[in-house]
């Protein structure tokens, strides 16, 4: 019996701690052995383990044992806060007790620096509140932070109540650009520095994907945030490609620029950081020059983003994608560079040392905006796709414009900076493969189930393992496919007969929700169809005593889920984020309705660019990318239903293509074995 088996198996310490309710799971032990070998051999592993396997224990046990016995550092990164909290507050404390015979493993939850309050900066902001903040709601928000600061145990955003003006946090948060280091009078008590010292002495670091890939991007440039590590375990790894792309790309919004300029000086209110500076010679002319430069930057910013908006709505860009550089004139980089230099000069002549550090931070932020605008307009980042997104704003502010670029492929980046390093890497999720591996398949052929994920992440050559769920899907799930729904775009009349696509979706959703008396997730691939359907059905469903939530309208994702869990007759209309990372156990969720197969829109710039790249290499964009992505997302949506051994319910698919097209078989193969598909 291996070390992990002795911990996870019958009569082991976990069994003793959890009592009679604990039953060893073969899949969990198999996964734990595979992770143990991977860490020992410093290789890479992709492991798909179905819901109910107990993935976190399966990798935490060998990770903690390795950290204790070999004094090695392990990073565990998750995509969701819920899983982080489970690992830190529940799993690790129990495993600390279970592994006492091996020694102690110091673990910490690592958060980005911007999550921590700076004691010094809070004092500074409080002293200058009346000159710094022109909006009464901003001043009230700062007062709330002051009250909270007296009682917060760790100085992080996670315990801060909701602020009226969330942007006020930037005045008090810890920031490397204005950190005084050991010269700071609050250095020893600093929340961030305390956390940093704890992190440096820890063997098990728990963080989110965003922080991990932010650190990886910094490491690619010769710096970094996390200490050196020996092993990486990425849970919820189906989100790794998107997380990596976010941090190796760029994004610039008008709001980001305007926010910085208003922090410096708002001419309408006469408030801002520059309004409270005093200079060594008592001369205000350099500050007046800075005011004028801020005002000029504001005008240039408005003109730059207005030009981008006009370009995006002119018809010259089919889908917002900019296929050539400098499609509008970029004066923003120059003026932000000038502003950065002006702030640096002010830094040299202010009377207060603290202002030198604050001005340094503002200077760096202005310079970064200028650099990002230059990179985005000149298209200096190779192998990236560039695009403009614009939405017509409501209320104040007008159109919202975002200028973005993203790597077309993250595989070359991760191949070099993650899988090509000396650390071992484990990726795990319930959805990494595109089909079920048959029991008698040869290992070489079984790996083809993971081919898409291996290729997209640059993880070729990694070992793979697929483990089913211990749940009895055959008896817990009913799968229904409605083949009577017409194709999207089909409308009554005009040579056609029968109901339109929109009518059919609303009708079938209504009937299927009634069939289970609520307890339903209705999953959409389009907010347009979601809102149309929800608007038509909210009234009729609520008249029957059901409670309805609509994604994007009825609260935050967390709030909606909390309320749904406590309601036995709830109906949730959701898109995007509700397809994954959602755990509703028990009878509150007994019906998952998939309105369309979750293909990405083919005209999205990143999807289009990936397709072009695949075609250039002789591949087929649909077969090699669009289809496997949709299958994996379909598995995620399907997986919302059964979260425990006692859950029961139905999955309804309102897309006939599952049964009427050749590629529909790929989706059927992704359904757990033994589950029969009913056709209506």
C-alpha positions in Angstrom: 0.0 0.0 0.0 1.5 3.4 -1.1 1.6 6.4 1.2 -1.5 8.0 -0.4 -3.5 4.8 -0.1 -2.7 4.5 3.6 -4.1 8.0 4.0 -7.1 7.8 1.8 -8.0 4.1 2.2 -10.1 2.3 4.7 -9.0 2.6 8.3 -6.6 5.4 7.3 -6.5 8.7 9.2 -9.1 10.4 7.0 -11.5 7.6 7.6 -10.8 7.9 11.4 -11.4 11.6 11.4 -14.6 11.6 9.2 -16.1 8.5 10.9 -18.7 6.1 9.5 -19.8 8.3 6.7 -16.5 8.1 4.9 -16.1 5.5 2.1 -12.8 5.2 0.1 -13.3 5.8 -3.6 -11.3 3.8 -6.1 -11.2 6.7 -8.6 -9.8 9.1 -5.9 -7.1 6.7 -4.9 -6.1 6.1 -8.5 -5.9 9.8 -9.2 -3.9 10.3 -6.0 -1.4 7.6 -7.0 -1.0 9.2 -10.5 -0.4 12.7 -8.9 2.1 11.1 -6.5 4.1 9.6 -9.4 4.0 12.8 -11.4 5.4 14.9 -8.5 8.1 12.3 -7.8 9.2 12.0 -11.4 8.7 15.8 -12.1 6.6 15.1 -15.2 3.2 16.4 -16.4 -0.2 15.0 -16.0 -3.7 15.8 -17.3 -6.4 14.0 -15.2 -10.1 14.2 -15.9 -12.1 13.0 -12.9 -15.8 13.1 -12.8 -18.0 14.8 -10.2 -17.9 13.1 -6.8 -14.3 11.7 -7.2 -13.0 14.1 -4.6 -10.3 15.7 -6.7 -9.0 18.1 -4.1 -8.2 15.4 -1.6 -6.7 13.3 -4.4 -4.1 15.9 -5.3 -3.7 17.6 -1.9 -2.6 14.4 -0.1 0.4 13.7 -2.3 1.2 17.4 -2.6 1.3 17.9 1.1 3.2 14.7 1.7 5.8 15.8 -0.9 6.0 19.3 0.6 6.6 17.8 4.1 9.0 15.0 3.4 11.0 16.7 0.6 10.7 20.4 1.7 9.4 21.3 -1.7 7.0 24.1 -2.6 3.7 23.3 -4.3 1.3 25.9 -5.9 -2.4 25.0 -6.1 -4.4 27.3 -8.4 -8.2 27.3 -8.8 -10.5 29.3 -11.0 -13.3 30.0 -8.5 -13.3 31.6 -5.0 -15.7 28.8 -3.8 -13.1 26.1 -4.4 -10.3 28.2 -2.9 -12.3 28.6 0.2 -13.1 24.9 0.4 -9.5 24.0 0.1 -8.2 26.6 2.6 -10.9 26.5 5.2 -12.0 22.9 5.0 -9.7 20.5 3.1 -6.3 21.6 4.3 -7.1 21.9 8.0 -8.5 18.3 8.0 -5.5 17.0 6.0 -3.1 18.7 8.4 -4.5 16.5 11.1 -4.5 13.4 8.9 -0.8 13.9 8.0 0.5 14.7 11.5 2.6 11.5 11.5 4.6 13.0 8.5 5.1 16.5 10.0 3.5 19.9 9.4 2.9 21.6 6.1 2.6 25.3 6.2 0.0 26.6 3.8 -1.2 30.1 2.8 -3.8 31.6 0.6 -2.0 34.0 -1.7 -3.8 37.1 -3.0 -2.7 39.7 -5.4 -1.1 42.8 -3.9 -4.0 45.0 -4.9 -6.3 43.0 -2.5 -4.4 44.4 0.5 -5.0 47.8 2.3 -1.9 50.0 2.9 -2.1 51.5 6.4 0.1 54.4 5.3 -2.0 55.2 2.2 -5.2 55.0 4.2 -3.9 57.6 6.7 -2.7 59.8 3.8 -6.1 59.5 2.0 -8.0 60.3 5.2 -5.8 63.4 5.9 -6.5 64.7 2.4 -10.0 63.5 2.0 -11.6 66.9 1.3 -9.1 67.8 -1.4 -8.7 64.3 -2.8 -12.4 63.3 -3.2 -15.0 65.5 -4.8 -18.0 63.2 -4.6 -19.8 62.8 -1.3 -20.3 59.1 -2.0 -16.5 58.7 -2.4 -16.0 60.3 1.0 -18.6 58.0 2.6 -16.8 55.1 1.0 -13.5 56.2 2.5 -15.2 56.6 5.9 -16.4 53.0 5.6 -12.9 51.8 4.8 -11.6 53.6 7.9 -14.2 52.0 10.1 -13.4 48.6 8.7 -9.7 49.1 9.1 -10.0 49.0 12.8 -11.4 45.5 12.9 -10.2 43.7 9.7 -8.0 40.7 10.6 -6.0 40.7 7.3 -6.7 43.9 5.6 -8.0 42.3 2.4 -10.9 43.2 0.2 -12.6 39.9 0.9 -13.8 41.2 4.3 -14.6 44.7 3.2 -18.4 45.6 2.9 -19.6 46.8 -0.5 -18.6 50.4 -1.1 -20.8 53.0 -2.8 -17.7 53.9 -4.9 -15.5 50.9 -5.3 -12.8 53.0 -7.1 -11.9 54.6 -3.7 -10.1 51.4 -2.9 -7.3 52.4 -5.3 -6.4 55.3 -3.0 -5.7 52.9 -0.1 -4.6 49.7 -1.7 -1.1 48.4 -1.5 0.9 49.1 -4.7 4.5 48.2 -5.5 4.9 51.5 -7.4 4.4 53.7 -4.3 5.6 51.3 -1.6 8.2 52.8 0.7 9.5 49.4 1.7 11.5 49.4 5.0 11.3 53.2 5.1 7.5 53.0 5.7 6.6 53.7 9.3 4.0 50.9 9.1 6.4 48.3 7.5 6.2 45.7 10.3 2.5 46.0 10.7 1.8 46.2 6.9 -0.9 43.6 5.9 0.8 42.9 2.6 4.3 42.6 4.1 3.0 40.2 6.8 1.3 38.1 4.1 4.5 38.2 2.0 6.6 36.9 4.8 4.1 34.1 5.4 4.1 33.2 1.7 7.9 33.1 1.6 7.9 30.5 4.5 5.1 28.4 3.2 5.3 25.0 1.3 1.8 25.0 0.0 0.5 28.1 -1.8 -3.1 28.4 -2.8 -4.1 31.1 -5.3 -6.4 31.7 -8.3 -5.7 31.2 -12.0 -5.6 35.0 -12.5 -2.7 35.5 -10.0 -0.8 32.4 -11.2 -0.9 33.5 -14.8 -0.2 37.1 -13.9 3.0 35.8 -12.2 3.8 33.6 -15.1 3.6 36.6 -17.5 5.9 38.5 -15.2 8.3 35.6 -15.0 8.5 35.6 -18.8 9.9 39.1 -18.5 12.4 38.2 -15.8 10.5 39.1 -12.6 7.6 37.6 -10.6 5.4 37.6 -7.6 5.3 34.1 -6.3 8.4 32.5 -4.7 10.1 29.7 -6.7 8.0 26.5 -6.8 8.7 22.8 -7.5 5.2 21.7 -8.5 2.0 23.3 -9.9 -1.5 21.9 -9.6 -4.1 23.6 -11.7 -7.6 22.6 -10.7 -10.7 23.6 -12.8 -8.2 23.4 -15.6 -10.8 23.7 -18.3 -10.4 27.5 -17.8 -6.6 27.6 -18.1 -6.5 28.6 -21.8 -8.7 31.7 -21.3 -6.9 32.7 -18.1 -3.5 32.5 -19.8 -4.8 34.4 -22.8 -6.1 37.2 -20.5 -2.7 37.7 -18.9 -0.6 37.5 -22.0 -2.8 39.9 -23.9 -3.7 43.6 -23.4 -6.9 45.6 -22.8 -7.5 49.3 -22.7 -10.7 51.1 -21.9 -11.7 54.8 -21.8 -12.8 54.3 -18.2 -9.3 53.2 -17.2 -7.8 56.4 -18.7 -10.5 58.7 -17.3 -10.3 57.2 -13.9 -6.6 57.9 -13.6 -7.0 61.5 -14.9 -9.9 62.2 -12.5 -7.8 60.8 -9.6 -5.1 63.3 -10.5 -7.3 66.3 -11.0 -11.0 67.0 -11.8 -11.4 70.6 -13.1 -15.2 70.5 -12.4 -14.8 69.8 -8.7 -11.3 71.2 -8.2 -10.4 67.9 -6.4 -7.7 65.4 -7.0 -4.3 64.4 -5.9 -2.5 67.3 -7.5 -4.7 69.8 -5.7 -2.9 69.1 -2.4 0.7 69.2 -3.4 3.2 71.7 -2.0 6.5 72.4 -3.7 9.8 73.1 -2.2 10.1 76.6 -3.7 6.5 77.4 -3.1 5.9 77.9 -6.8 2.6 76.6 -8.1 3.4 77.0 -11.8 4.6 73.4 -12.2 1.3 72.2 -10.7 -0.7 74.5 -13.0 1.2 73.0 -15.9 0.2 69.5 -14.7 -3.4 70.6 -14.5 -3.3 71.7 -18.1 -1.7 68.5 -19.2 -4.3 66.4 -17.4 -7.0 68.5 -19.2 -5.3 68.0 -22.5 -5.0 64.2 -21.9 -8.7 64.1 -21.1 -9.6 65.8 -24.4 -7.2 63.5 -26.3 -8.6 60.4 -24.6 -12.2 61.4 -25.5 -11.2 62.0 -29.1 -9.2 58.7 -29.4 -12.0 56.5 -28.1 -14.6 58.5 -30.1 -12.6 57.7 -33.2 -12.4 54.0 -32.2 -16.2 53.9 -31.7 -16.8 55.5 -35.1 -14.5 53.0 -36.7 -16.2 50.1 -35.0 -19.7 51.3 -36.2 -18.6 52.4 -39.7 -18.9 49.1 -41.4 -15.1 49.0 -42.2 -14.7 46.4 -39.5 -16.9 43.3 -40.0 -16.6 42.1 -36.4 -14.6 44.7 -34.7 -11.3 43.1 -35.7 -8.5 45.4 -36.7 -6.5 43.6 -39.4 -4.0 46.4 -39.8 -2.2 48.8 -37.5 -3.0 52.5 -36.9 -6.5 52.4 -38.2 -7.1 55.6 -36.2 -4.5 58.2 -35.2 -3.0 57.6 -31.8 -2.3 60.8 -29.9 -3.0 59.2 -26.6 0.4 57.6 -26.2 2.2 60.9 -26.7 0.1 62.8 -24.2 0.2 60.1 -21.6 4.0 59.9 -22.0 4.2 63.7 -21.5 2.0 63.4 -18.4 4.2 60.7 -17.0 7.3 62.8 -17.4 5.5 65.8 -15.8 4.6 63.7 -12.8 8.2 62.5 -12.5 9.4 66.1 -12.5 6.9 67.0 -9.8 8.2 64.1 -7.7 11.6 65.8 -7.5 10.3 69.1 -6.1 7.5 68.2 -3.7 8.1 68.8 0.0 6.6 65.6 1.4 8.4 62.3 1.0 5.1 60.4 0.8 4.1 62.5 -2.3 7.3 61.3 -4.1 6.0 57.7 -3.9 2.5 58.6 -4.8 3.6 60.6 -7.8 5.9 57.8 -8.9 2.9 55.4 -8.9 0.7 57.8 -11.0 3.6 58.4 -13.4 4.0 54.6 -13.9 0.3 54.2 -14.5 0.2 57.0 -17.1 3.3 55.5 -18.8 1.6 52.1 -18.9 -1.5 53.5 -20.6 0.6 55.2 -23.2 2.6 52.0 -23.8 -0.5 49.9 -24.1 -2.2 52.3 -26.5 1.0 52.2 -28.7 1.2 48.4 -28.6 -2.5 48.0 -29.5 -2.5 50.5 -32.3 0.9 49.6 -33.8 0.1 45.9 -33.3 3.6 45.3 -31.9 2.7 42.0 -30.2 3.3 39.1 -32.6 0.8 36.2 -33.1 -2.0 38.2 -31.6 -5.5 39.2 -32.8 -6.6 42.8 -32.2 -10.1 44.1 -32.0 -12.5 46.8 -30.8 -15.6 46.1 -28.7 -18.2 48.8 -28.4 -21.5 48.9 -26.6 -24.0 51.8 -26.5 -24.0 52.8 -22.9 -27.1 53.7 -20.9 -27.3 56.8 -18.7 -24.2 58.9 -18.3 -21.0 58.1 -20.2 -22.3 57.2 -23.7 -20.7 54.4 -25.7 -18.3 52.0 -23.9 -15.3 51.2 -26.0 -12.6 48.5 -25.3 -9.5 48.0 -27.3 -8.0 44.5 -26.9 -5.5 42.0 -28.1 -5.0 38.4 -27.2 -2.6 35.6 -28.3 -4.1 33.6 -31.1 -2.6 30.5 -29.4 -1.3 30.2 -25.8 0.3 26.9 -26.5 3.7 28.3 -27.5 3.7 30.5 -24.5 2.8 27.8 -22.0 5.1 25.2 -23.7 8.0 27.5 -23.0 7.2 29.2 -19.7 5.2 26.4 -17.9 5.6 22.9 -19.4 9.2 23.6 -20.5 10.3 24.5 -16.9 11.7 22.2 -14.3 8.6 22.0 -12.2 6.0 19.3 -12.6 2.5 20.3 -13.7 -0.8 18.6 -12.9 -4.0 19.8 -14.6 -7.3 18.4 -13.4 -11.0 19.1 -14.1 -14.2 17.1 -14.8 -14.0 18.3 -18.4 -10.7 18.0 -20.2 -11.5 15.3 -22.8 -14.0 15.2 -25.7 -15.2 11.7 -25.2 -15.4 8.7 -22.9 -12.4 6.4 -23.0 -13.4 2.8 -23.4 -12.2 0.2 -20.9 -10.3 -1.8 -23.5 -8.6 1.1 -25.3 -4.8 1.1 -25.6 -3.2 4.0 -23.7 -1.9 5.6 -27.0 -5.4 5.7 -28.4 -7.0 6.8 -25.2 -4.8 9.9 -25.3 -6.7 11.1 -28.4 -9.6 11.9 -26.1 -7.4 14.6 -24.6 -5.8 15.7 -27.9 -7.6 19.0 -28.1 -6.6 20.1 -24.6 -3.0 18.9 -25.0 -2.7 20.8 -28.3 -4.3 24.0 -27.2 -2.2 24.2 -24.0 1.1 23.1 -25.4 1.1 20.1 -23.1 2.0 17.5 -25.7 3.8 14.5 -24.2 2.0 14.8 -20.9 0.5 11.7 -19.4 -3.3 11.5 -19.3 -5.8 9.8 -17.1 -9.6 9.7 -17.3 -11.5 8.6 -14.2 -15.3 8.3 -14.2 -17.7 9.5 -11.6 -18.7 7.2 -8.7 -22.3 8.3 -9.3 -24.9 6.1 -10.9 -25.8 8.3 -13.8 -27.9 5.5 -15.4 -30.4 5.7 -12.6 -29.9 9.3 -11.6 -30.3 11.1 -14.9 -32.9 11.2 -17.6 -31.7 12.8 -20.9 -34.3 14.2 -23.3 -33.6 15.6 -26.8 -36.4 17.6 -28.4 -36.1 17.2 -32.2 -39.0 19.4 -33.1 -37.3 22.8 -32.4 -36.7 24.6 -35.8 -33.4 26.1 -36.7 -32.4 29.6 -35.4 -33.6 32.4 -37.7 -36.7 30.3 -38.8 -39.7 32.6 -38.7 -43.4 32.0 -39.2 -44.7 33.0 -42.6 -42.5 34.0 -45.6 -42.9 30.6 -47.2 -42.5 28.7 -43.9 -45.2 27.2 -41.6 -45.3 26.4 -38.0 -43.7 28.2 -35.1 -40.6 30.3 -35.2 -37.4 29.4 -33.4 -37.9 32.0 -30.6 -41.5 30.8 -30.1 -40.3 27.1 -30.0 -37.6 27.8 -27.4 -40.0 29.7 -25.2 -42.7 27.0 -25.5 -40.4 24.1 -24.8 -38.7 25.8 -21.9 -42.1 26.6 -20.4 -43.3 23.0 -20.8 -40.1 21.4 -19.4 -40.0 23.7 -16.4 -43.6 22.9 -15.6 -42.8 19.2 -15.9 -40.5 19.4 -12.9 -42.3 22.2 -11.1 -39.3 24.5 -11.3 -35.9 23.5 -9.9 -34.4 24.4 -13.3 -31.4 25.9 -14.8 -32.1 27.2 -18.4 -28.7 27.6 -20.1 -28.2 29.8 -23.1 -25.4 30.6 -25.5 -26.7 34.1 -26.3 -27.9 36.9 -24.0 -30.2 38.1 -26.7 -32.2 34.8 -26.7 -31.9 34.5 -22.9 -33.6 37.9 -22.4 -36.3 37.3 -25.1 -37.2 34.0 -23.5 -37.1 35.2 -19.9 -39.2 38.3 -20.7 -41.9 36.0 -22.2 -41.8 33.4 -19.4 -41.2 35.3 -16.2 -44.9 36.3 -15.8 -46.4 32.9 -16.6 -43.9 31.1 -14.3 -44.3 33.5 -11.4 -48.1 33.3 -11.7 -47.6 29.6 -10.9 -45.7 30.5 -7.7 -42.2 29.9 -9.1 -39.4 32.3 -8.5 -37.4 33.5 -11.5 -33.8 34.8 -11.8 -32.3 36.3 -14.9 -28.6 36.4 -15.4 -27.4 40.0 -15.5 -30.6 41.5 -14.2 -31.4 40.0 -10.8 -28.2 40.4 -8.8 -24.7 39.0 -8.9 -23.9 35.4 -9.8 -23.2 34.6 -6.1 -26.4 36.3 -4.9 -28.5 34.5 -7.5 -27.0 31.1 -6.7 -27.4 31.6 -2.9 -31.1 32.5 -3.3 -31.7 29.6 -5.9 -30.3 27.0 -3.5 -32.8 28.1 -0.8 -35.8 27.9 -3.2 -37.4 24.6 -4.2 -39.3 26.0 -7.1 -36.7 28.3 -8.7 -36.0 28.9 -12.4 -32.7 30.4 -13.4 -32.1 31.8 -16.9 -28.3 31.8 -17.3 -25.5 32.1 -19.9 -21.7 31.9 -20.0 -20.6 31.6 -16.3 -23.6 29.5 -15.3 -22.4 26.6 -17.6 -19.5 25.9 -15.2 -18.2 26.2 -11.7 -21.7 26.1 -10.2 -22.5 23.6 -7.5 -26.2 23.2 -6.4 -26.8 19.9 -4.5 -30.1 18.4 -3.6 -33.6 18.9 -5.0 -33.3 22.6 -5.6 -31.8 21.7 -9.0 -33.5 18.8 -10.8 -33.7 20.1 -14.4 -31.0 21.4 -16.7 -32.3 22.7 -20.0 -29.6 23.3 -22.7 -31.2 25.6 -25.3 -28.5 25.4 -27.9 -25.2 23.4 -28.4 -22.6 25.8 -27.0 -20.5 26.6 -30.1 -18.6 29.9 -30.0 -19.8 32.5 -32.5 -17.6 31.9 -35.5 -17.2 35.7 -36.2 -15.7 36.5 -32.8 -12.2 37.9 -33.6 -10.3 35.3 -31.5 -12.4 32.4 -32.9 -11.9 33.7 -36.4 -8.1 34.1 -35.9 -7.7 30.7 -34.4 -9.6 29.2 -37.4 -7.3 31.0 -39.8 -4.2 29.7 -38.0 -5.5 26.1 -38.0 -6.4 26.4 -41.7 -2.9 27.7 -42.5 -1.5 24.5 -40.8 -3.7 22.3 -43.0 -6.3 21.6 -40.3 -10.0 22.0 -40.2 -11.2 24.8 -37.8 -14.5 23.1 -37.1 -13.2 19.6 -36.5 -10.1 20.6 -34.7 -11.3 23.5 -32.6 -14.9 24.6 -32.7 -16.4 21.1 -32.2 -14.1 20.0 -29.3 -14.6 23.3 -27.5 -18.3 23.0 -27.8 -18.3 19.4 -26.5 -16.2 20.3 -23.5 -18.6 23.2 -22.7 -21.6 20.9 -23.2 -20.1 18.5 -20.6 -19.7 21.4 -18.2 -23.4 22.3 -18.7 -24.5 18.7 -18.3 -22.4 18.4 -15.2 -24.4 21.1 -13.3 -27.2 18.5 -12.6 -25.7 15.7 -10.6 -23.5 16.9 -7.7 -24.0 14.1 -5.2 -25.0 10.4 -5.0 -28.6 11.3 -4.1 -29.3 13.9 -6.7 -31.9 13.1 -9.4 -33.1 14.9 -12.4 -33.3 15.5 -16.1 -31.1 17.2 -18.8 -33.2 18.5 -21.7 -31.5 19.4 -25.0 -33.5 21.7 -27.2 -31.0 21.3 -30.1 -32.0 18.5 -32.6 -28.4 18.6 -34.1 -27.4 16.2 -31.4 -29.3 13.5 -33.2 -29.6 14.8 -36.8 -26.0 15.6 -37.7 -22.9 13.5 -37.9 -21.0 15.7 -35.4 -23.9 15.3 -33.0 -22.4 12.0 -32.1 -19.5 13.8 -30.5 -21.9 15.3 -27.9 -23.6 11.9 -27.4 -20.2 10.3 -26.7 -19.6 12.9 -24.0 -22.7 11.9 -22.0 -21.8 9.5 -19.1 -21.9 5.8 -20.1 -25.1 3.9 -19.5 -27.4 6.9 -19.8 -30.1 6.4 -22.4 -31.2 9.3 -24.6 -34.9 9.8 -25.1 -36.1 11.5 -28.3 -39.3 13.5 -28.4 
